[in-house]
């Protein structure tokens, strides 16, 4: 007679589930180690440095000493007109560029979702290629294209009698925005497109049976269903745009009279730290910028995730 095996006890089942949960959580260890090492640790170090300042003798010949100054660097930072002017420039740029990039991303995602699977597969990767190109390389490509000497864009606009100075004060933000749109639209499009593909097709079929047009389905059903993905990509865009640095630094080499050393907040922080050697004040400005970026992102997330009122 075959032996009857008893089912595992409740304690054994709970122990097995705990082990499986720990195994799953172990995959997050590399991320949290990197986050602790490259985000939390520099933040703590910057906060510490911001509370001190180097002081020299009155004549400037003596050795400098490091003194505790408390919140003096933060007070100076909050009153730094040039730093906040750069913050205003980048903020206005974000208000204009991010919606344009998001609208283009959603439009491309809707077009891919409406197309056949074969057509979508054919265009999905090419649209993502600009995002896969390293930022420095992409900036150098567009600097070449914008060049009035060797670039093809200036002669092209000359054919129509348009004097397009892509490095001038009137077009510099358009040039930078075009570069960011070229690099970012593909990534945002892929996130939104993935969210669209996860929606049950029966929802669209029911709307068509009710007489809804494709435009109505896209505007009233598809876009609301991918709202969380839009919020995610917008928050990432806010964080990235307010911290723009490498693009403008390379543009500065081509147009130093337009892109000044404090053109963006990060450039101002870089100048204070590595050009003027004031790491303590630069650390305070970094903390202030982190607070601004965090506040802007959290505020947008909160406003866009309010529960709808009945």
N, C-alpha and C positions, 0 to 999 in steps of 0.2 A: 504494500500500500504506500503510495507516494506521500512524502511528508508535506504537511501544509505549512507554507511560509507565512509568518505573521507580518502584517503591514508595518512599516516603520512608525515609531511613536511620534507624537506631536513634537517632542523635544528634538528628535532626530531630524524631522522635516524642517524645523526652524533653524537648526544648526546648518543644514545643507543650504538653505536659502541665504543664511548669513555669509557662508563661505563664498557662494556665487556672487553675492552683492559686493564682497570685498575684492573678488577677482575683477569684477567690472570696474570698481572704483580705482583699482590699481592702474588702469590705463590713463587716468587723469594725473598720475604722479608726475610725469615729465612736464606737463603743462604747468602745474602748480609750482614745481621747482624753478622752471624758467620765469614764471610770474614773480616768484619771491626774489630771485636773483637779479632780474633785469628791470623790474618795475618797483617793487616794494623797497628793496635795498637802496637804489638810487634816490627814491623819494625821501626816505629817512635821512640819507646823507645830505640831500639838498636842504631839507628842513633844518638840519643841524648847522650847515654852513651859513644859512640865511640869518642865523642869530648872532653871527660874529662879523667883524669887519677889521681890515688891516689899517692900522694907524701909523703914520710916520711922524718924524719930528717936525717942528715948525719950519725949519730951513730945508727940509727934504733930504738931508745928508745922512741922517741916522738910520739905523736898522729899523724896519717896520715891525710892529708888534700886532698880534691878533688880540682884539679885545671883544668882550661880550657886549653887544649893543641891544639885545632884546629884539623888539619889533621895529627898530629904526629903519632897517632896510625895507620892510613892508610899507611903512609910512611913506618913505621916499618913492617906492614903486607905485603906490596908489596915487601919488601926486605927479608922476612922471608923464608930462603931456605928450612927449614923442612916442612913448610906449603905447599909450592909450590911443593916439592917432593911428598907429599901425594896427591896433586891435580894431578900430573903427573901419579902416580900409578893408581888412580881411573879413570883418563881419558883414559889410555891405556886399562884398564880393560873394560871400556864402549865400546871402539872401537871394541873390540873382542866379548864381550858377547852379546851386543844388536843385532848385525846382526844375530848371531846364534839363539837367542831366536825368532827373527822376522821370520827367514826362517822356523824354526820348527812350529811356530804358523800358518804361511800361508800354509805350507804343510798339517797340520792337518785340517785346515779349508777347503782346497780344497778336501781333502779326505771325510770329512763329507758332503760337498756339492755334491760330486759325488755319495755318497751312497744314499740308499733309506731313506725316512723320518723316518721309524721305526728304522733303524740302527742308524741314526743320533741322534734321541731322546735317544737311549739307551746309547750312548757314550758321549753325550754332557755334561751331569751333572757330570759323573765321572772325565772327563778331567778338570772340573772347581773346583772340590773339593780341590785340593792343594791351589788354590787362596783363598778359603773360610776359610782355617785354619789360625788363627792368626800368624803373623810373628814370634813372640817369641816362640810359640809352635812348629812351623815348624823348626826353628833353633835348638831347643833342640832335636827334633827328629833326625835331621841329625848329630848333635854333638854325639848323642848316636851311630848312624850308623857308623860314622867315627872313633869312639873310638877304639884304638888298644887293649884295655883290654876287653871290653864287647861287642863291635860292631861286626857285622857279616862280614863286608867288608874286614877287614884286613886278617882274616883266609881264606876267599874266594880267595883273590889274592895270598896268600901264597901257595895255591894248585898249582898255575902255576909258582911258583918261583919268584913272583913279590913282592918286598918290597915296599908297598904303604904306605907312611907316609902322611896321609891327612892333618896333621897339620904342616908339614915341609915347608920350604921356596919355594920348587919347586912345591908343589901341593896346597898351601893354597888358591890361587886365583881360581884354578880349583874347589876346594871344595866349595868356596863361590859362584862361578858362577853356579855350579850345583844346589845349593840351590835356587838361584834366578831364574834359568830356570824352576825348578820344581814348583815354586810358581807363576811365571808370564806367562808361556806359555798358560795356560788355559784361562786366562783373555783376552790376546791378540787374541787368537784363536776365542773366542766368539764374539769379536768385528768384526773381519774380516768375520766370518761366517754369522753374521747378515747382513753385507753389501752385501755379495754374495747372500743371500736369497732375498734381495730387488731388484735385477736385474731382468728385464723381461726375462722370459724363451724363448721368441721368438727370442731374440738376439742369444742365443746358438743354437736354431733350425735352424736359417738362416745360421749360420756358418757351421753346419753339412751338410746342403744341398749343400753348396759350396765346401764340401769335406774336411773341416778342421778336424783333429784328435782331440781326447780329450786332448792330451798334448798341441796341438796348441791352442785350445780354452782356456785352463787354463792359458797358458803363455801370449798369445796375447790379450785375451779378459777379462778374469776374474781378473787377477792381475792388469791391468791398471784401471779397473773399481772400484777397492777397494783402489786406491792409497790414497785417503783422509783418510780412516780408518788406513792405514799403517802409514801415517804421524802422525796421532793422537797418536797411540800407541807408535810410536818411540819417539815422544816428551815426552810423559809420562815416558817412560823408561829412557830417558836422565836425566830428572829431578830426578827420583828416584835413579838412579845409582850414580850420582854425590853426592847425599846426603846420601849414605849408612852409617848406623850407628849401628842399633841394632844387625844386623848379626855379624858384626866384633867385637862388644863389647863382645858378648857371645863367639865368637871364641878366644878372648883374654884371657878368663879364662882358656882355654885349651892349648893355645900356646902363653904364654906371651913373649917368646923369639922371636917369629915370628911376631905376631900382636902387635906392639908397641903402645905406647900411642898416637902417631901421625901417625898411619897407614893410616887413611883417613882424609880428611879435617874436617869432623864433629867431629871425635875423637880428633883432635888437638884443636878444639874450646872448646869441653867439658873439656879437660884437663886444658886449660888456665882458664876457668870459674870456675870449681868446684874442681879442684885439686890444682891449684896455686892461685886461688882467684882473678885473674885479669879479672874482668867482663868487664872493659872498652876495653881492647885489644881484648878480645873474641868477643865483640860486633862489633868491626871494622872488624875482620876476618869473622864474619857472613855476614856483608854487602858485603864484597869482594866476598865471596862464592855465595851470591845471585846474584851479578852482573855476575859472571862467568856462573852460571846455566842459568840465563835469556838470556845472550848473546849466549850461545851455542844452547839453544832451539830456539831462534828467528832466528839465522843464519841457522840452519837446516830447519826450516819451510820456510824461504824465498827461500833457494836454491831448495827445493823440490816443491815449488808452483809457479815457474816461468811459465808464459804462453808459450806454445810450439810455436816455430817460424815456419812460413809457408815457 
